[in-house]
Each structure stands twice: as C-alpha cells, then as structure tokens.
C-alpha cells in the first residue's frame, strides 16, 4: 500500500507536470498571472525558460498555446477554471478544438470549494463547456496519485484535453498497490450490491467515506471513481446499473451538463435505470469557507449517505 497523502490536486498537478518535464523537453507551461495559486510556480522555478506568464490575458494564453502545439510542443495552459474554460471558451473551441491540437487546458479552483472568492470564481459550468467541444477529453482526478497518473497520460495522449484541479486538500483514495490509470476507464473503489455511487474529483473521497459508514449499517454501496468524464466508461456504468439497480452521481458542478447528465445519456442508450444527480441544482455558489459550502450543498459524506438512504427507502 502506497503512502496516504493529503494534498490539493492543484499542488499535485504542479509537481507532476514538473516531474514529467524532466523527461520530456517538449513540455511547456503557460499561466495567466495565477502561478502561485495554480501551482505552476513549481514548474516555473524548475524550468523558467519553458514557462510563459501571459498576464491577465487568458484568451491570448490559449492562442499562444495553440501556436506552440503546432511547433511540436506539449503546452499545459493553466488558470482558474472560470477563466481557462469560461472566459477563453471561444479560443479553446476554435483554436484548439477545431484543429484538434495537442493542448492541455488546465482549470484550477473549480467548484464551490474555491470558497470566499464567491460565485464569480466558483466555476460550476466548466465540465459542461469542455464536454461540448468535439474531440475534447475531460478529466477530473480524485487525489494526488490520480492527478500524477493523469498528467503522465496526457503527456502521451495526442489531442486536446481539459484537466480539472481543486483547491482544497483531499485524502488519497487511490494509494493501493494495484492502482492503474487509463483514460476513459473508471475505477471501482468499493464493491457493493444495493446501489452505486459514481463520483468524480473531490467528491470521490467523500463517496468512499459515505460507503464505509453505510457498510456498518448493513448497506452495500458500490463506489465508482469516474476520473474521465469524456470519454465516459459506459461499460462500467451499465454494469453497475444492471447489478445494483440504481445510481447516484456526485460532482462539484452543476447537474446540468456534468457527470450526472453524461451518465444519464449513457444509460438511456444501453440499460435504462434510475439516476439521482447530486451537485448544484441550476444555481450559482456564494462566498464562504470551502468546506462549509460543500456541506451546505450536500456535497459531503453525510449528504451522500443521506441520499443513499432516501434512494433505498431507508
């Protein structure tokens, strides 16, 4: 069993992309005046000649990244999700998605757990936006180990991708020795027969906590770590629906256009089953401590456990 690590995935990203750059000279990193927050400052310190801070000009950053990709570089273009996926959406679509360039768009500080910065910075639409771009891979790692593996996989993957980072530290859930990361393939973290909880990003560890607590009450919960939202692991989702009957999706994102909607779309084509979507319900966030906001929106172990019991009529 690997070491248990509690670390924000934004920091894990900074460490992972720096480690990868030591082996691959084509990796470059761009940031939009938020290097300390996105942790690309770790890369900047190690490789200042391969780091570009464009200032508060996210749209220009995407254009520069696209140009670097045409020259054989592997650009990671990072900012807050609200800016890299939101403000620069048109450039991501037309300059990266349309020509299918090898650019990795990085969205840090996503979801309500950004906290005190409030609704203007709490991007709850980024997964929906990036999913809508043809050919765009969308990844939302759950912990340090998964973020590290995801960065390595994206370096090898040829094409556009969106990588979501979180601000709050999260405990490891993928520190088992047989952990294996593969783009487009989910992971079964807990087996169960009563119901399935399919979670992504920061919510995966909360789903595991909920399942472990419910096990003591005689409720068997299967937990799926859906790190890749696009392409979705449809086979794993359909198998869970067949074997457990109901699925709860959990995401720190609007239920419109996110993981829940992707799961519903997949199941209606293969194995129709009841799906309960947990996330924000067509609303904006607001200012407050990140951990408290997650609880307020029910995006915590207690909230997940409560929803499981309600779904099972207990």
QUIRA-V983868 format. One record per run of one state. SS is the DSSP state (H for helix, E for strand, - for the rest). FROM is the first residue (numbers start at 1). TO is the last residue. Records with the same first field share a line. If there is no record, write none. Layout:
# QUIRA-V983868
SS->FROM-TO, FROM-TO
This chain:
# QUIRA-V983868
-->1-5, 24-26, 32-34, 39-40, 47-47, 54-57, 71-73, 88-88, 98-102, 109-109, 111-111, 115-122, 124-125, 132-136, 140-143, 157-160, 165-168, 172-186, 191-194, 200-202, 216-220, 226-227, 231-233, 245-245, 255-258, 271-273, 281-289, 297-300, 313-314
E->6-8, 27-31, 51-53, 74-80, 103-108, 110-110, 123-123, 137-139, 161-164, 169-171, 187-190, 195-199, 221-225, 228-230, 246-254, 274-280
H->9-23, 35-38, 41-46, 48-50, 58-70, 81-87, 89-97, 112-114, 126-131, 144-156, 203-215, 234-244, 259-270, 290-296, 301-312
